[in-house]
Amino acid sequence: MLDVAQEFEKNPRQKILNDYVFASLFFEPSTRTRLSFESAISMLGGRIIGFTDAGSSSVSKGESLRDTIKTVNNYVDLIIMRHPLDGSARFASEVATVPIINAGDGSNQHPTQTLLDLYTIRQTQNTLEKLKIGFVGDLKYGRTVHSLLLALSGFNCEFHFVSPRFLAIPQQYKSHLDVKGVKYSEFLSISDSVQEVDILYMTRIQRERFSDPSEYEKVKNSYELSKNDLEKAKKNMKVLHPLPRVNEIRIEVDNTDKAYYFEQALNGVYVRQAIISMILGLK
């Protein structure tokens, strides 16, 4: 799939989706994921229907997710869905007869983000094997982190988890790494890890995942990556971020050769073109 994405990077405008209609169902806010999917489809000639806010759909009238999916299923060839509930995409796939692409389900998984992250890591490091990856920020609720570490655990990588204790990586993921014999370490400070890693994967503290606002206030400014933090980083090290950022990466970092998060966002178009075209049997 990453190789197909590389083909699309060289030629992203191919009219292979002229006869296809896609549903973009975003029950939760999104900018990069939604727009990169829509850009990917548009560049390939497909048509898109859907909504960007559950409040503008019949969900606001009390319609169940099951009924929404069964209805939209009749109109399209493929459904792209983001939803705040863990497991919602899997449920939708059991209800629908057309393919479902999970564009994020609660704090559970974000598989298409993981594929574009893998693509970006391979693009910058020329390999996915035996890398040291630092994950920073909200590791408890961060679905991008959960998906990516599961994927990278098959490539003999070593992980550095940097987070406040309250937002540490859940035990279920550590148990998975233990079973696979994957090395990992946990830290409270970025400075303890930044010199050793090949990829520093920053994440924001997600206000929307906290049921208690006071708990969010305690940890919201836990990390703020500065230009000085990168002075002793490896030459090949790149800073990634699934975006949006708040204040966890200072603007000054954007102008360093370590910043790669906007290129990472662009890669989302090529990878999602690969995902869609392969699901539909066009590549």
N, C-alpha and C positions, 0 to 999 in steps of 0.2 A: 504493500500500500504506500509506503514511503517512496518507493521507486516511481510509482505512478504519479504521486504528488510532484516529484521532481520533473516529470514530463510536463505536467501542467504549469509548473513554474516557467518552463521555457516557452510554453504556448498556452496561456490560460483562456484564450478566446476560441473555442471550438463549438460549433453549433450542433452538439450531439443530443441536446435535451429539448429540441424544438417541439416534440409531440408530448411533452410531459408537464403535468401540473403538480405543484408541491404545496403542502400546507405548513405554514410556520405558526405554531401555537405556543406563544410565550405567556404563560400564566404568571411569570415572574420577570422583573425588569432585566434588560440586557442591551448592551450596545455592540461590543465586538462580536460576540457569538452570533447574534441575530443578523447583523449587517454583513458579516463575512459569509454566512450561509446564503443570504440573499444575493450578495455580490457573486458568489461562486455559481449560483444557479443562473443568474442573469447573464453572466459572461458566456455560459454554455447554451443560452437560448431558451431556458425553461421559464415557466410562469409560476407566480407565487400568490397564494391567497392565505388569509389568516388574520391574527390579531397580535398586538404587542402588549396588551393589558387585559387581564381577565375581567376587569370591570367593564370592558366594552363588549364582552361576550355574554352568552346566556348563562354562564357560570354565576354571574351577578344575580340571576333570577333563581338560583338554586339548582341549576342543572348539574348532574353528577359528571365526574370525569368519564365514566363508562359511556354515558349517553353522548357526550361531546365527541369522543373518539369514534364511536360507532356511526355517528352522523357524518363527521368530516371524512371518515374512511370512504364514504360513497363518492366523494367529490375529487379525490386526488390519487396520485400514484405512489406517494410517499409522504410521511408525516415527520416533521422535525418538532420536537417538543421540549420545552423547559417548564419545570413544575417545582414548587417549594417542598413537596412531600417526598421523602425517601422512598424509593421503590416504585414511584409513579410510572416511570418509563417501562419498567418490566410489566406492570399491570396493563398498560396501554398496549403493549405488544401481544398480550394474551387476548385482548379484545378485538384488535384490528386484524384485517386480512392483508393490508399493505404494510410495507416495512416502517418501523418506527426508529428514528434516530434520537438518542438521548442527548439533549443539549444541556443537561444538568438537572439532577433530581435531588433537591434539598441539599443536605450535607453529605450525601452518599457518594455519587460518582459524577465525573465529567469526562467521558471517554474520548470525545472528539478533541477536547483541549489536550488530553494526554497525547494523542497522535500528532498534533501539531507541535507539542513540546518535544516529543521524540524526534520529529523531523528537524526542529531547530537545534537540538543538542547534537544530532549527527552532522548537521550543516556546519556547526561551529567547532566541533571536536573531531570530525572525520571518523567517528566511531560511537557506538553506544556501550562498548565493552570496558569494564574495569575503570570506570570513572568514579570520582568522589563528588557527591551531590549534596549541597547544603540547602535544607528547607528552612525558611525563616518566617515566623509570624503565627498565624492561626492554623495550627496543625490539628486541632481538635475538630473543627467544623469545616476546614478547607477541603472541599471535594476535589479540587485540582491536585492537591498534594496526595490525597488518598489514591486516586487513579494512577498518578504518575509513579508513585513508589511501587505499586503493584506491578506495573509494566517494567520498570527498570530492575526489579528484583530478579528478572530472568537474564540479566546481562552482567552478572558478577560485579555490580556496583557496590560502593560503600556509602552510607548515608550519615549526614550530620543533621540532627534535628535541633533547631534553635527556637525556643518559645518560652513564654511565661509558663510556670507550672500549671496554671489553670487551663492553658490551651495546649497542653502536651499532646503528642501523637497518641491516639487511642490504643489500648492494650491489644485489641484484635489485630491491628496492623503490625505491632511488634511481634506478636505471636506468629504471624505469617512469616515474617523475616527470620525469626528463630528457627522455624521448621525448615526453611530453605537454606539456613546456614549463612544468611547475609549479615555482614558486619554493620553495626550502627552505633552512634553515640548521641547522647543528649546534652545540650548546653543551654545556658541562660543568656549568654552574650554572643553577639555576632563576631566580636574580635577573637573569640576562642576558636572560630572555625574558618574565617574568611581567607586565611593564608594557605589553607590546605586544599580547598575544593576547586574543582574544574568548572562547576556550575553553581551559582548562588541563586536559588529560586526564592524570590521574595513574594510574600502574600500580605494582603491587608487584613487588619482585624475587622471582621465582618459584623457591623452593627446589627444587621437584620437577623443574625443567628442567635442573638441574646434575648431571652425572655425577660431578663432583669436589666434595665438600663444602667443601674449602678455598677453592675459587674463589667459592663462594657467600658464605662468611664475609668475603671481601675486599670485597664490593660490597653486602651486604645492607642497610646503613644509609646508602647513598649520598645519599638525599634524604629530607627531613622538612619538609613544607610547614607553616608556622606562620602565625598571624594577622598577624604583622608583615610577612610576605612579601607580603601582599595589600593593604597600605596604599596603594600607588601603582598598583594595578590599574585597568583601565578600569571605568567604572560598570556596563557591561553584562556584564562578564566573569563566567563561571561555572566552578566547579571540578567536573569529572566524574571518576568512577572506576568501573571495571567491578565492583569489589569481588570478593573480600574485601580489606580493607586490613590491613596489619600495623602499621607505624609511619611510613609515608610521608606521612600526613596527621594532624596532631595533632588531638585531640578538640576543642580550642578553636576550630578552623576550622568545626566543625559549627554553631556559633551565629552565624556571619556570613551576610550576604546573598549571599555568593559560593558557598556550599556547595549543591550540587544533586544529589549522588550518590544520596541515598535516594529522591528523586523520580524519578531516572533508573531506579532498580531497579523502582519501581512501574510505570513506562512499559513495562517488559518484558512485563507481563501483556497490555496492550492491543495491543502490536505482535505478540505471538505469537498472540493471537486473530485478528488480521488475516491473518497468514501462513497459519495452519491453515485458516481459512475460505476463503481465496482459492485455496489449493492444491486444496481439495475442491470448488471451484466453487460455494460457497455465498454468496459475496459478489462 
